[in-house]
């Protein structure tokens, strides 16, 4: 028996959240610790006010951002809805007196995640990080003069966002096609507090497929839970289908060695979609 395979940690479906700071390289050695402290205050407040318990959250520091995974028992709709509202409000509060506002790009995806002594890995982690780091997310913050952009995978949009729910507002998302190392994927972009954004710099391209109404992650909401601070430890209707073609080059610095042995959907073909010819293999 393969010794490494025997010790491979079991994968669990979790919501992966990648949080990156805008233009982090422009912060000097004095300002960067302050920037990092603001990120943690934003996340700490959001998790606390969204009533997500500390033991449901895994958090890794990324220097210029944070990588988070949230246990499957927490409804993904709560993170997409109430948690994002709290992130937006706290970020606005942090930026109120800053000459250069803190900008955040947040990528989200649900998929199999493996935990070991060094952190988390898996294609779900890779995809969440690539979405947050995409050129589309970067351009949107500049083009719209915004301080926060949320990017979700196609499967997360279909399974949770499209069904709506408190604070989720599916009509406020806009799709774009991204060409990643693994293949072509669709991502959905939202600027919290604003209507659906116009994706800059490309011609529309069709996005096929239907949007199921089921919300598979809201069945086990942990209402009334509380979250202990993390900073101390370190309605809509469905929008018309349309999309944008983008190409994203390069690897992720932190996650390009991750591997997951098995079938993992990261926004490309699934069994129900394969016959429709949407997407392509990586």
Secondary structure, 3 states (H helix, E strand, C coil): CCHHHHCCCCEEEEEEEEEEECCHHHCCCCHHHHHHHHHHHHHHHHHHHCCCCHHHEEEEECCCEEEEEECCCCCHHHHHHHHHHHHHHHHHHHHCCCCCCCCEEEEEEEEEEEEECCEEECHHHHHHHHHHHCHHHHHHHHHCCCCEEEEEEHHHHHHCHHHCCCCCCHHHCEEEEEEECCEEEEEEEECCCCCCCCCCCCCEECCCCCCCCCCCCCCCCCCCCCCCCCHHHCCCCCCCCCEEEEECCCCCCCCCCCCCCCCCCCCCCCHHHHCCCCCCCC
